[in-house]
Amino acid sequence: MDKFARMQELIALIKKYNYAYYTLDNPIVSDKEYDDLYYELVALEKELGVTLDDSPTKQVGDVVLDKFEKITHEKKLYSLNKANTYDELEDWYNDMRALGAKKFTVEYKYDGLRVVIKYENGIMKQCATRGNGIVGEDITAQVKTIRNVPKTIPYRGKVTVMGEVLMKLSELEKYNKSSNEPLKNARNAAAGALRNLDTKVTASRNLDAIMYDVLSIDGEMMSQTDAHDFLQKNGFDTFNFFSVVDSFRDICQLIEKVDNTKSSLDVLIDGMVVKVDDYGVRDSAGYTEKFPKWAIAYKFKALEVTSIVRNIVWQVGRTGKLTPVCEIDPVELAGATVTHATINNYNDIKRKDIAIGSRVFVRRSNEVIPEILGVAEHYENSVKIELPSICPCCGTRLQYDDINLFCPNYMCPDRIVFRLSHFASQNAMNIEGLSEKTCRTLYENLGVTLPSQLYMLSANELRVLDGFKDKKINNMLGSIESSKNTQLSRFIYALGISGVGEKTAKDLSNTFKTLDGIKMAKYDDIIAIKDIGDIIANSIVEYFHNVDNLNEIDRLLDAGVQIETMQNNRVAGSIFDNKSVVLTGTLENMSRETATEYLEKLGAHVVSSVSKKTDYVLAGENAGSKLAKANTLGVRVISLSDLLAELDKFQIKY
C-alpha cells in the first residue's frame, strides 16, 4: 500500500473510532491504539506535505447528538497535544521558555468527559459538552444531578468554567457488582450517563466533576494559578492536586511521582497536563487548528489495551473450583508482554459478553494479573463460549451452582497439585523449591498425592527426576525438614480448608490456641469469631469431622511436624486493641508480615480489605486502591511511625 492510500485508510479508521468514542460513548479501541494511529497519520501528513480536508488532525471532538439541544460555545474549545517521551516534552518546554514563559502548572490529566458550565449572578445557567469544539450539547439537566457541582457560587459576575465529569473507581466497582450489564471503564460510564436524556440514569452513576479552568470571567482571561484559586474559593472540586514549577526537572519529578502513585487514586488519570501559567505568554504562543500551543499532555504508559481472545482455558484449583483464563494475542501493557488475562467465572463471561475471536479490553494495574474488562467488538467469526460440563483435567462431570463450576473429584490431578503447592507456599509451610511445576513432577513421577508424603521423600527418589541435581535436592530436603517447626496459624492455613485464608487461620489460632482446640471447636464457638460467617464456620467444622482429613493431620504429626502453641502474650491498652487494621503499600525497613505480627501483639485484627468497619489503614509508599477507598470512606490513615510509637510505648523491641 502506498503512503497516500495508507493516509486515507488511517483517516477512515480514526473516523470510525471517533464515532464510537464521542458519539456512541462506546470505545472499541484503547487510547494507546488510537494514539498510535493518530500520530502515524500526523507523520504521514508531515512527510507528504498534504492534509486532507476531512483529516481528524484538523478536528476537535466529533458529531453532536441530535437528541440534545445545540449550544454554540463563546470561544472555540480545543484538544491537547500529547508528549509520549520526555524528549518531546522538553522540546515543548524549550519553545515556551523562548517565548518568555517562566512558570508552568502541572495537573492531572483526567479520563472523563469535558464539561463547560456558565454562571451568571452566582447561579448556574447552562452546561454543555465540548462537542466538536464549536458546538456542544446542552446537558444542564444532567449536570444538575452531579453532587459536587455547585448550583450557586459566591461570585456574582459572568463566568464560564471548564472541567471533567468522571465516575470514581470505587463507584464503578460498586455499580458493576450490582449491575447485570457491567460498565467497561470509568470514562465510558461517565460519558454514557451524561449524554443520556434520562437524568435518573445520570444520577444512578454517582458522578463527580473536577474543575480545572476558567474560560472567561466577565470577558477577561486569567492565569492558570488565578483560575485554580478562583475555582477553590467558589466551592468547585479541584481534587487537591495543583503544582507551579519553573524548571523542566521539577516537571519531570512531579510526573514520575504521580506515575508511581497513581494507582492509589480513586479517579482514572492517563497522564499529566503541563501549561504555561502566564496568560500573556499564552497569547503570544497562540493555537493550531486543534491545540493550544501553550499546553501539552504527557501520557503515561498504557494500562489498558485491546486484544483478540484466542481461547478460554479452564483451570482447576485445589478446592475444585474452575477459573477461566483468557488466552489473547500478545500485547504490550504497562511495560510487560501480556498473553493471558483472568475472568472471574462463567457468569462474568456472560455479563461481559466475551467470545472467542472477539476484541476485548484488557487492563493491568498495581502489577497484578491483567483482567478482561469487557468486549470492544464482535466479528463474524466470533464464537460464543459454552458452559463446560466435563472437567478438563480428569473428565469428571462438573457441578454448577449458577455462579461457579466445580470438579467434585477430590483426586483430580490438578486439585492434587494445587493442594501440594498451597501447602508448601511461603505463607503456609514455606517449603522453598516446591513450585506448582515441581509439585506436578512429584505427583506424576513419584505418586506424591498428600502433603505428608513430602516428608517421606529421599535423595535417591529425587535423583531420578529430570533437572534434580545434588544442590537442588539438598536445598529442597533441607527446606522440607526446616518446615517441620511451624506456627499454628501457618499449619491451619496450609491445610487448605475451603474459605480459610491467612486472616481466618490466625483468628482460629488466637481463639483456640492449640490444634486440638480448633479440631474440637463447635459451630457456635467458631461463628462467634469476628469476620467468620456461616459458610466458613460450617466448612471448618466439616473439615475436622472428615476422617480422611484427620488421618492426614496425624500422618503429618507422625512425620515430625511440630506446631508452636499460641501463647496469650497480647498487650492491653494499646490504641490498636480490638481494632480492625488494613495494611497497604511498602513499609520502610519492615515487611508487611512483621508489621502484622506487631499489630496483632498490640491487639489488632489485621484484615485484608477496607470497609466502613475498618478502624485504621496503615499506609506505606506506593499505597494502592485500599488507601483511596479509606479516604473515600473517611477511615483514619496512619503510617509506620504510629505503629513504632505504640511499640515504644509498650517497650516492645522491633
C-alpha positions in Angstrom: 0.0 0.0 0.0 1.4 3.4 -0.9 1.7 6.2 1.6 -1.3 8.2 0.3 -3.5 5.2 0.4 -2.4 4.5 3.9 -3.2 8.0 4.9 -6.8 7.6 3.6 -7.1 4.2 5.4 -6.0 5.9 8.7 -8.5 8.7 8.3 -11.3 6.1 7.8 -10.2 4.1 10.8 -9.8 7.1 13.1 -13.3 8.5 12.0 -14.8 5.1 12.9 -13.1 5.1 16.3 -14.1 8.8 16.9 -17.7 8.0 16.2 -17.7 5.1 18.6 -15.9 7.1 21.3 -17.5 10.5 21.1 -21.0 9.8 19.6 -21.8 6.3 20.9 -19.8 6.6 24.1 -18.7 3.0 23.3 -15.0 2.9 22.5 -13.8 0.0 20.5 -10.0 0.6 20.8 -7.8 1.7 23.7 -6.4 5.2 24.0 -2.9 3.8 23.2 -4.0 2.1 20.0 -5.9 5.3 18.9 -2.9 7.5 19.6 -0.6 5.2 17.6 -2.9 5.5 14.5 -3.3 9.3 15.0 0.4 10.0 15.2 1.1 7.7 12.3 -1.3 10.0 10.3 0.4 13.1 11.6 3.7 11.8 10.5 2.4 10.9 7.0 0.8 14.3 6.6 4.1 16.0 7.5 6.1 13.7 5.2 3.8 14.1 2.2 3.0 17.8 2.8 -0.7 17.0 2.4 -3.5 17.4 4.9 -6.9 16.3 3.5 -10.0 18.4 4.3 -11.6 15.6 6.3 -8.5 14.7 8.3 -9.1 14.2 12.1 -5.9 16.1 12.7 -7.9 19.3 11.9 -10.9 18.5 14.0 -11.8 18.6 17.7 -14.2 16.0 19.1 -16.9 14.7 16.9 -20.6 14.7 16.0 -23.1 16.5 18.3 -26.0 14.2 19.0 -29.4 15.4 17.5 -31.3 14.3 20.6 -29.8 17.2 22.6 -30.3 20.9 22.2 -27.2 22.6 20.5 -25.1 25.2 22.2 -22.6 27.3 20.4 -19.6 28.0 22.6 -18.5 31.6 23.1 -14.9 30.6 22.2 -13.6 27.5 20.4 -12.7 24.7 22.7 -9.5 22.8 21.9 -8.0 19.4 22.4 -4.5 18.9 23.9 -1.3 18.0 22.1 0.5 15.0 23.6 4.0 14.1 24.5 4.9 10.4 24.9 8.5 10.9 25.8 10.5 13.3 28.0 12.4 14.5 24.8 9.1 15.6 23.2 8.1 17.3 26.5 11.5 19.1 26.7 11.2 20.4 23.1 7.8 22.0 24.0 9.2 23.3 27.3 12.2 25.0 25.4 9.8 26.5 22.9 7.7 28.1 25.6 10.8 29.3 27.5 11.9 31.0 24.3 8.6 32.9 24.3 9.2 34.1 27.8 7.4 31.5 29.9 8.9 31.3 33.5 6.2 29.5 35.4 4.4 26.2 34.5 1.5 24.5 36.1 1.2 20.7 36.4 -2.1 18.9 36.9 -3.7 15.5 36.4 -5.0 14.6 33.0 -8.4 13.1 33.9 -10.0 10.5 31.7 -13.7 11.6 31.7 -16.0 13.8 29.6 -15.3 17.5 29.4 -18.0 19.9 30.5 -18.4 23.7 30.3 -20.6 25.5 32.9 -21.8 29.1 32.8 -22.8 31.1 35.8 -24.5 34.5 35.9 -25.1 36.4 39.1 -23.9 33.4 41.1 -26.5 31.0 39.5 -25.8 28.0 37.2 -27.3 28.9 33.8 -26.0 26.4 31.3 -23.9 23.3 31.0 -22.6 21.8 27.7 -20.3 19.2 26.4 -17.2 20.1 24.3 -18.8 18.6 21.2 -16.8 19.5 18.1 -15.2 22.4 19.9 -17.6 25.0 18.3 -21.0 23.4 19.1 -21.8 21.3 22.1 -24.8 19.6 23.7 -26.9 21.1 26.3 -26.6 18.8 29.4 -27.7 21.3 32.1 -30.3 18.9 33.5 -27.8 16.0 33.6 -25.1 18.1 35.3 -27.5 19.3 38.0 -27.6 15.6 39.2 -23.9 15.7 40.0 -23.4 16.0 43.7 -20.2 18.1 43.8 -21.2 20.7 41.2 -22.4 23.9 42.9 -25.7 25.2 41.7 -24.8 28.6 43.1 -21.4 30.3 43.7 -20.3 33.4 45.6 -19.0 35.2 42.5 -21.8 37.4 41.1 -20.4 38.3 37.6 -20.4 36.2 34.4 -18.0 33.3 34.5 -17.5 30.2 32.4 -15.6 27.3 34.0 -14.4 24.0 32.5 -13.6 20.6 33.9 -14.1 16.9 33.6 -17.0 14.8 34.6 -16.0 11.3 35.7 -17.0 8.3 37.7 -14.8 7.4 40.6 -13.3 3.9 40.5 -14.9 3.0 43.8 -18.3 4.0 42.4 -17.6 2.0 39.2 -16.8 -1.1 41.3 -19.9 -0.7 43.4 -22.1 -0.2 40.3 -20.7 -3.2 38.4 -21.2 -5.5 41.4 -25.0 -4.9 41.3 -25.5 -4.4 37.6 -26.4 -7.1 35.0 -24.6 -5.1 32.4 -21.2 -4.1 33.7 -19.6 -0.8 32.5 -16.3 -1.2 30.6 -14.4 1.6 32.2 -14.9 4.8 34.2 -14.7 7.1 31.2 -17.3 5.3 29.3 -19.5 5.2 32.4 -19.4 8.9 32.8 -19.9 9.8 29.2 -22.8 7.4 28.7 -24.5 8.8 31.8 -24.1 12.5 30.9 -25.3 12.0 27.3 -28.4 10.2 28.4 -31.7 12.1 28.2 -33.0 10.2 31.3 -31.5 12.1 34.2 -32.3 9.2 36.5 -29.6 7.2 34.6 -27.2 10.1 35.2 -28.0 10.3 38.9 -27.6 6.5 39.3 -23.9 6.6 38.4 -23.0 8.9 41.3 -20.7 11.1 39.1 -18.3 13.7 40.1 -17.0 16.8 38.3 -13.4 18.1 38.8 -12.9 21.6 37.5 -9.6 22.9 36.3 -10.0 26.0 34.2 -11.8 29.4 33.9 -12.5 30.0 30.2 -13.7 33.6 30.7 -14.7 35.8 33.6 -16.7 39.0 32.7 -15.0 38.9 29.3 -11.5 38.8 30.8 -8.9 36.0 31.0 -6.7 34.9 33.9 -3.5 32.9 34.6 -3.8 29.2 35.4 -2.9 29.9 39.1 -5.5 32.6 39.4 -8.1 30.3 37.8 -7.3 27.5 40.2 -7.6 29.9 43.2 -10.9 31.2 41.9 -12.3 27.6 41.5 -11.4 26.7 45.0 -12.8 29.9 46.6 -16.1 29.3 44.8 -16.6 25.8 46.0 -15.6 23.7 43.0 -13.8 20.4 43.4 -10.3 20.7 42.1 -9.1 17.3 43.5 -6.3 19.0 45.5 -3.5 18.5 43.0 -2.0 21.6 41.5 1.7 22.5 41.3 3.5 25.5 39.9 7.1 25.0 38.9 9.8 26.8 37.0 12.2 24.1 35.7 12.0 21.1 33.4 13.5 19.0 36.1 10.7 19.9 38.5 8.1 18.9 35.9 9.7 15.5 35.3 10.0 14.8 39.0 6.3 15.5 39.5 5.3 13.3 36.6 7.5 10.5 38.0 6.0 10.8 41.4 2.4 10.7 40.2 3.2 7.9 37.7 4.4 5.8 40.7 1.5 6.5 42.9 -1.5 6.9 40.5 -2.9 3.5 41.4 -3.9 4.9 44.8 -6.2 7.5 43.2 -9.9 6.9 43.2 -10.1 8.6 39.7 -8.8 7.5 36.4 -5.9 9.6 35.0 -3.9 8.8 31.9 -1.2 11.4 32.1 -0.3 14.9 33.3 -1.2 18.3 31.8 1.5 21.0 31.7 0.5 24.6 31.0 2.2 27.9 30.7 0.9 29.9 33.7 1.1 33.4 32.4 -1.8 34.5 30.1 0.4 37.0 28.2 2.8 34.3 27.1 -0.2 32.1 26.2 -1.5 34.8 24.0 1.9 35.0 22.2 2.1 31.3 21.7 -1.4 31.0 20.2 -3.1 28.0 18.7 -3.0 25.4 16.0 -6.3 24.3 14.4 -6.7 21.7 17.1 -4.4 22.5 20.1 -3.3 25.4 22.2 0.5 25.7 21.8 0.9 26.7 25.4 -0.3 23.4 26.9 0.6 19.8 26.5 -0.4 16.4 27.9 2.3 13.9 28.9 0.8 10.4 28.5 1.7 7.6 30.9 2.3 4.1 29.6 -0.9 2.4 28.7 -2.6 0.3 31.4 -5.4 -0.6 29.0 -5.3 -2.0 25.5 -7.5 -4.3 23.3 -6.6 -7.7 22.1 -8.3 -10.7 20.4 -9.5 -13.6 22.5 -8.0 -16.8 21.1 -9.1 -19.4 23.6 -10.5 -20.0 27.1 -8.6 -22.4 29.3 -10.4 -23.7 32.5 -8.0 -24.1 35.4 -9.0 -26.4 38.3 -7.9 -25.1 41.7 -7.2 -27.1 44.9 -10.9 -26.7 46.1 -12.2 -27.9 42.7 -13.3 -24.5 41.6 -12.7 -23.8 37.9 -11.4 -20.4 36.9 -11.5 -19.3 33.2 -8.2 -17.9 31.8 -8.3 -16.0 28.6 -5.5 -16.6 26.0 -5.1 -13.4 24.0 -2.9 -12.1 21.2 0.3 -10.8 22.8 0.1 -7.1 23.7 2.5 -4.7 25.5 0.8 -3.4 28.6 2.4 -1.4 31.5 5.9 -2.4 30.4 5.2 -6.2 30.1 4.1 -8.5 27.3 0.7 -9.9 28.2 -0.7 -13.2 26.7 -3.2 -14.2 29.4 -5.9 -12.4 31.3 -8.4 -13.5 34.0 -12.1 -13.6 34.2 -13.9 -14.4 37.5 -16.3 -17.2 36.4 -18.8 -18.2 33.7 -21.3 -15.6 34.9 -18.6 -12.9 34.3 -18.1 -14.3 30.7 -21.8 -13.8 30.1 -22.1 -10.4 31.7 -19.1 -9.0 29.8 -20.3 -10.7 26.6 -16.8 -12.3 26.0 -16.5 -14.5 22.9 -13.6 -16.3 21.2 -12.4 -14.3 18.2 -13.8 -11.0 19.6 -11.7 -8.0 20.6 -11.7 -7.2 24.3 -10.4 -4.5 26.6 -7.6 -5.7 28.8 -6.4 -3.8 31.9 -3.4 -4.2 34.1 -2.9 -2.1 37.3 -0.9 -2.5 40.5 1.3 -5.1 38.9 -1.5 -7.7 39.2 -2.6 -10.3 36.6 -4.4 -8.5 33.8 -8.2 -8.7 33.7 -10.8 -8.6 30.9 -13.0 -5.5 31.3 -15.4 -6.2 28.5 -15.9 -6.7 24.8 -14.8 -4.0 22.4 -16.0 -5.5 19.1 -17.5 -8.7 17.9 -16.7 -10.1 14.4 -18.4 -12.6 12.0 -16.1 -15.4 13.2 -16.7 -14.7 16.9 -17.8 -17.9 18.8 -19.9 -17.9 21.9 -18.2 -19.5 25.0 -20.3 -22.5 26.1 -20.6 -23.7 29.7 -18.3 -26.8 30.1 -19.8 -29.9 31.6 -16.7 -32.1 31.9 -13.6 -31.4 34.0 -10.8 -30.6 31.5 -8.3 -32.4 33.8 -9.9 -35.6 34.9 -13.1 -36.0 32.9 -15.4 -35.9 35.9 -18.9 -34.3 35.3 -18.8 -30.8 36.7 -21.2 -29.2 39.2 -22.6 -25.7 38.6 -24.1 -23.6 41.4 -25.3 -20.8 39.0 -22.1 -18.8 39.8 -19.1 -21.2 39.8 -18.1 -24.5 38.3 -16.6 -27.2 40.5 -14.9 -30.5 39.9 -16.1 -32.8 42.7 -13.3 -35.4 42.2 -11.0 -34.9 45.2 -8.3 -36.9 43.4 -8.4 -34.8 40.3 -4.7 -34.3 39.3 -4.9 -30.5 39.1 -6.6 -30.4 42.6 -3.8 -32.6 44.0 -1.0 -30.5 42.5 -2.5 -27.2 43.7 -3.1 -28.6 47.2 0.5 -29.6 47.4 1.8 -26.2 46.1 -0.6 -24.4 48.5 0.7 -26.5 51.5 4.3 -25.6 50.5 3.6 -21.9 49.8 5.5 -19.1 51.6 2.7 -18.1 53.9 1.8 -21.7 54.7 4.6 -24.2 55.5 7.2 -22.1 53.5 9.0 -25.0 51.7 11.3 -23.4 49.2 11.6 -25.0 45.8 8.2 -26.7 45.8 6.6 -24.7 43.0 3.5 -25.8 41.2 5.7 -27.2 38.4 7.8 -29.2 40.9 4.7 -30.5 42.7 3.3 -31.7 39.3 6.6 -33.5 38.7 6.5 -35.2 42.1 2.9 -36.2 41.5 3.4 -37.6 38.0 6.7 -39.4 38.6 6.7 -40.3 42.3 3.0 -40.6 43.0 3.0 -37.9 45.7 -0.6 -37.0 46.4 -0.6 -35.9 50.1 1.4 -33.3 51.9 2.6 -35.9 54.4 4.3 -37.8 51.6 6.6 -34.7 51.1 8.2 -35.6 54.4 9.0 -39.1 53.2 11.0 -38.1 50.1 14.5 -39.3 49.9 17.5 -38.1 47.9 17.6 -41.3 45.9 14.0 -40.9 44.8 14.5 -37.3 43.7 17.8 -38.0 41.9 16.0 -39.9 39.1 13.9 -36.8 38.2 14.9 -34.6 35.3 16.7 -31.4 36.4 17.2 -32.6 40.0 20.9 -32.3 40.8 22.5 -32.7 44.2 22.4 -29.0 45.1 18.7 -28.7 44.3 17.9 -31.9 46.1 19.8 -30.9 49.2 18.1 -27.5 49.3 14.6 -28.9 48.9 15.1 -31.6 51.5 16.6 -29.1 53.9 13.6 -26.8 53.4 11.2 -29.6 54.0 13.0 -30.5 57.2 13.0 -26.9 58.4 9.3 -26.6 57.7 8.6 -29.2 60.4 8.7 -26.5 63.1 5.8 -24.1 62.3 3.2 -21.8 63.8 -0.3 -23.0 64.4 -1.8 -20.3 62.1 0.6 -21.3 59.3 -0.3 -25.0 59.7 -4.1 -24.3 59.7 -3.7 -22.2 56.5 -1.6 -24.9 54.9 -4.3 -27.5 55.3 -6.3 -25.7 52.6 -9.7 -25.7 54.3 -12.2 -24.1 51.9 -12.7 -20.4 52.7 -9.9 -20.3 55.3 -7.3 -17.7 54.4 -4.4 -16.4 56.4 -6.6 -14.0 58.4 -9.1 -16.7 59.4 -6.3 -19.1 60.2 -4.8 -16.5 62.6 -8.2 -15.8 64.2 -8.7 -19.5 64.8 -5.2 -19.8 66.3 -5.6 -16.8 68.5 -9.0 -18.0 69.8 -8.4 -21.7 70.4 -4.6 -21.6 71.0 -4.0 -25.3 70.1 -4.6 -27.7 67.2 -6.8 -29.8 69.4 -8.7 -26.7 70.4 -9.5 -26.0 66.8 -10.3 -29.6 65.9 -12.9 -29.8 68.8 -14.4 -26.4 68.2 -18.1 -26.3 67.7 -20.0 -24.3 65.1 -21.3 -21.8 67.8 -17.7 -21.3 69.0 -16.4 -20.6 65.5 -19.3 -18.4 64.3 -18.7 -16.2 67.4 -15.3 -15.1 66.0 -15.4 -11.7 64.3 -15.5 -11.8 60.5 -16.2 -15.5 60.3 -19.6 -16.2 58.7 -21.9 -19.2 58.4 -20.4 -20.7 55.3 -16.8 -20.7 56.5 -17.8 -21.8 60.0 -19.6 -24.9 58.5 -16.6 -25.5 56.2 -14.2 -25.6 59.2 -16.5 -27.9 61.3 -16.9 -30.3 58.3 -13.2 -30.4 57.6 -12.3 -31.5 61.1 -15.2 -34.1 61.1 -13.8 -35.8 58.0 -11.9 -39.0 58.9 -9.5 -38.7 55.9 -8.5 -35.2 56.9 -7.9 -36.2 60.5 -5.8 -39.2 59.3 -3.7 -36.9 57.1 -3.1 -34.5 60.1 -2.0 -37.5 62.2 0.4 -38.5 59.4 1.9 -35.0 59.3 2.5 -35.1 63.1 4.0 -38.6 62.9 6.3 -37.3 60.2 7.8 -34.8 62.7 5.7 -31.7 62.2 5.7 -29.7 65.4 3.2 -26.9 65.9 4.0 -24.0 68.2 1.2 -23.5 70.7 -0.2 -19.9 70.7 0.5 -18.0 73.9 -1.7 -15.3 75.3 1.0 -12.6 75.1 -1.1 -9.8 73.8 -0.6 -6.4 75.5 -3.6 -4.5 76.8 -4.4 -0.8 76.5 -3.0 -0.1 73.0 -4.8 2.1 70.6 -4.9 -0.9 68.3 -6.6 -3.2 70.9 -9.6 -4.9 69.3 -9.4 -2.5 66.3 -9.6 -3.6 62.7 -6.4 -2.6 60.7 -5.6 -2.9 57.0 -2.0 -2.7 55.6 -1.3 -1.3 52.2 1.9 -0.1 50.4 5.5 -0.7 51.1 6.8 -0.1 54.7 10.3 1.3 55.2 12.6 -1.3 56.8 9.8 -3.6 57.8 8.0 -6.3 56.0 4.2 -6.5 55.9 4.3 -9.9 57.7 6.4 -8.4 60.6 4.1 -5.4 60.9 1.1 -7.7 61.0 2.7 -9.7 63.9 3.4 -6.5 65.9 -0.2 -5.2 65.3 -1.6 -8.5 66.5 0.6 -8.4 69.6 -0.9 -4.9 70.2 -4.4 -6.5 70.0 -5.3 -5.5 66.4 -7.4 -7.6 64.0 -5.4 -7.3 60.7 -7.8 -7.7 57.8 -7.3 -7.6 54.0 -10.0 -5.3 52.7 -11.2 -1.8 53.7 -14.8 -1.3 54.7 -16.8 1.1 56.9 -16.0 -1.1 59.8 -12.2 -0.7 59.4 -10.7 1.4 62.2 -7.2 2.2 60.7 -5.4 1.8 57.4 -1.6 1.7 57.8 -0.3 3.1 54.5 3.3 2.9 53.2 4.9 4.0 50.0 3.0 3.4 46.7 -0.2 2.5 48.6 -2.9 1.4 46.2 -6.7 1.3 45.9 -7.1 0.4 49.6 -5.8 3.9 50.5 -8.1 5.5 48.0 -11.1 3.6 49.5 -10.0 4.6 53.0 -10.1 8.2 52.0 -13.4 7.8 50.4 -15.0 6.1 53.5 -13.3 8.5 55.9 -11.3 5.7 57.6 -8.3 7.0 59.6 -5.0 6.6 57.7 -1.8 6.1 59.8 1.8 5.5 59.0 4.5 3.1 60.2 5.7 5.8 62.7 2.3 5.4 64.5 2.9 1.7 64.9 6.5 2.2 66.1 5.4 4.8 68.6 2.9 2.3 70.1 5.6 -0.4 70.2 7.9 2.1 72.1 5.1 2.9 74.4 4.8 -0.8 75.5 8.6 -1.4 75.3 8.3 -3.9 72.5 11.5 -4.3 70.7 11.5 -4.1 66.9 
